Amino acid sequence: MTFFQNPEFGDRIITLMAALVLVLQIAAVGQRWLVSSIRIFAVQSFLLATIAGVIAYFNHASHIYVVAFLTLFLKAVLLPWLLEGLVERIGIRREIEPLINAPLSILIAGCLTLVGYVVAESFYHPEETSVRAALGHNTLGVAIALFLIGFFTMLNRRKALSQVMGLLSLENGLFLAAISLTYGMPLIVELGIFFDVLVAVMVLGILAFRIREAFDSMDVSKLRKLRE
Amino acid sequence: MILLWLLIVPLTASPLAFFLRRRSVMEVVNLAAFTILLCLAAALGFQVLRSGPVSLWDGFFYADDLSALVVLLTSFVALVCSIYAVGYLRQDERNGIFREKQELPSTLVIPKLREYYSLTPLFVFSMVLVALANNLGILWVAIEGTTLASVFLVIFYGRETSLEAAWKYAIIGGVGLSMALFGTILTYYSAHQALGTETLAGLNWSVLVENAAHLDKPTMRLAFILILLGYGTKAGIAPMHTWKPDAYSEAPIPAAAMLAAGVLNCALYGLVRFYILTSKCLGPQFASHLLILFGLLSMGVAVPFILVQKNFRRLLAYSSIDHAGIMVLALGFGGPLGVLGMFLHMTFHSITKPLLFFCAGNVQQHLKTDLFREAKGGLIHSMPLSGVAFLMVTLAVTGAPPFSLFLSEFTILRAGFSGGYLFLPILFITFLVAIFSGFLIHIARLVLGPDPDLPPAETCRWKKSSVVGLAVVIIVMGFWIPAPLFRLIQGAADIVVNRR
């Protein structure tokens, strides 16, 4: 069982899982059912928690275990559960036709992935031959791609909850960047960020619910009274 | 210890108001909390002036002149807003705002008041935490906290338009702040390589600034751009300003005043901290050019919207975008003069802006509209006090000479010329003059003119006293700045210039 101690093995796992996260994200771009995009988010969060766990194991960094556990509990279980409950209550299950159709959106997501890798390139220092630098390089590319695709999703979708999902995948990208670049932020900061994300989802959920009540729709493009 | 009290006071006032059932008690708790907070903030200011930076818990909390100044301004704004809020919310109740479709006489009032009086201390708590956190990650958490605490203040009236405003505010703020978080992560990464620490201190500003010269340069470059976009969104710099007019015109007046005069300072505070790191790492050129670009862009965007504005609440928001632009521009001009000008402007703006909001609030509550079209003018006849104060504060906020904002804008102008720019300061003056004339025409038309025979406005002593008191402070500050306050401003500027 020596390969369990081999850091290179850990890096392979991490890169593999980061790639899976990216594939899921691109799948989410073409997804129109709200519940499926919430489930995709849950699986992504589960993978991110695993990545954090693997990093913690190979680097003997115990504080990352806490982060991994919190990610698992909050983002893979609690938030999806809350969001699915919200979808039930609002009673809107499907996204209306996005501004850009699915095939083109997926193509754009692919291009954004390329952009992510190009940006990540500038952080790669080849003179640093440590395994860690290479790890950072690969996962950072994925992280920036996640960030950009989340951004794109928010622009492309019109339902309030889909925009929240976009914001969440943006945040997942940031989490991956933090964990791959620096092995996570200091624990207290991570706790603060988790708290903020949780409260933000609740606040946005309540807002979405009230928008649904007031406008009888969750289409954010109907919010257009405040104009110059 | 004083740092801890500054956080505990607003944090206890919030749940306290939540469990109270009587309006008068809620008002007393709110006023008492913010009075204590202002005293504590003043004490912190004196302590920092006397014996240098204060820190607590291994530098987890840290206050130098810059933080003390922001805390002082925040607590001042919070106090005047809470005094005004008492009168404002009572008037709302008399106008029957809380009695919506259902004929419920007073059941809705107490929950609404509870919402206001328990959310504002939370809001102020996060603003104070922004200034006191040494850790840049906690700084981010606190700035995000200001958004979350104020979203429900924006939908206070529950109108459809308030929901729209709150949605824009939350989503644009959320995206902006995620960019700021990315910038913070990158800063941590660049420090990580230089310092090699995996401890909490790796994100502490006081540690980073010591080692700023060794930070990874390409990383810091990207980090600063992201931070500028992120905290710039929160400060409402163009082109990320679109949430501002909506949120400012939908939130209740005292909450909007806190957004305009409190959150703006906090966001700029975050930006200044990163500016210090960046200019120490990369030299001042890179950051300055970006700041000048965004500053002038914000001022330029504000000009046409102020000139053709139909709604006086939205007019105030564009004024706030303009002032955010002025401060960012001042930081971009840099040098001792530019930075001093920025902090002078921040101080005077925080003192002047709330009065502008209060006067607009009085007018809106009297006329029950915020459109210039529906207001016939001649307000000075039915509300002499608010009318005169509105005219005065319009002159003050647009930087007319006897008032203090003229001093700071003049300082910034000099900084621009002495920084070797010629065209940019001229553009700055052009924008200022355009905004001045647009603003003055709108407000003069609203306040002056023949008597439209409106009933005299009800005079509430809470509203009166906050307007008169603040007007006196503004007039006095035009001629005399208290010496300790000026030393605090100088100290803050010194931190930026000498990058201690």
Boltz contact constraints between the chains, C-beta under 6 A:
constraints:
  - contact:
      token1: [A, 122]
      token2: [B, 218]
      max_distance: 6.0
  - contact:
      token1: [A, 163]
      token2: [B, 171]
      max_distance: 6.0
  - contact:
      token1: [A, 167]
      token2: [B, 174]
      max_distance: 6.0
  - contact:
      token1: [A, 170]
      token2: [B, 178]
      max_distance: 6.0
  - contact:
      token1: [A, 174]
      token2: [B, 181]
      max_distance: 6.0
  - contact:
      token1: [A, 174]
      token2: [B, 182]
      max_distance: 6.0
  - contact:
      token1: [A, 177]
      token2: [B, 185]
      max_distance: 6.0
  - contact:
      token1: [A, 178]
      token2: [B, 185]
      max_distance: 6.0
  - contact:
      token1: [A, 181]
      token2: [B, 189]
      max_distance: 6.0
  - contact:
      token1: [A, 182]
      token2: [B, 188]
      max_distance: 6.0
  - contact:
      token1: [A, 182]
      token2: [B, 189]
      max_distance: 6.0
  - contact:
      token1: [A, 182]
      token2: [B, 192]
      max_distance: 6.0
  - contact:
      token1: [A, 185]
      token2: [B, 137]
      max_distance: 6.0
  - contact:
      token1: [A, 186]
      token2: [B, 200]
      max_distance: 6.0
  - contact:
      token1: [A, 189]
      token2: [B, 137]
      max_distance: 6.0
  - contact:
      token1: [A, 192]
      token2: [B, 141]
      max_distance: 6.0
  - contact:
      token1: [A, 196]
      token2: [B, 141]
      max_distance: 6.0
  - contact:
      token1: [A, 196]
      token2: [B, 144]
      max_distance: 6.0
  - contact:
      token1: [A, 199]
      token2: [B, 148]
      max_distance: 6.0
  - contact:
      token1: [A, 203]
      token2: [B, 148]
      max_distance: 6.0
  - contact:
      token1: [A, 203]
      token2: [B, 151]
      max_distance: 6.0
  - contact:
      token1: [A, 204]
      token2: [B, 170]
      max_distance: 6.0
  - contact:
      token1: [A, 207]
      token2: [B, 166]
      max_distance: 6.0
  - contact:
      token1: [A, 207]
      token2: [B, 167]
      max_distance: 6.0
  - contact:
      token1: [A, 210]
      token2: [B, 163]
      max_distance: 6.0
  - contact:
      token1: [A, 211]
      token2: [B, 163]
      max_distance: 6.0
  - contact:
      token1: [A, 214]
      token2: [B, 160]
      max_distance: 6.0
  - contact:
      token1: [A, 214]
      token2: [B, 163]
      max_distance: 6.0
  - contact:
      token1: [A, 223]
      token2: [B, 164]
      max_distance: 6.0
  - contact:
      token1: [A, 225]
      token2: [B, 161]
      max_distance: 6.0
  - contact:
      token1: [A, 226]
      token2: [B, 161]
      max_distance: 6.0
  - contact:
      token1: [A, 226]
      token2: [B, 164]
      max_distance: 6.0
  - contact:
      token1: [A, 226]
      token2: [B, 246]
      max_distance: 6.0
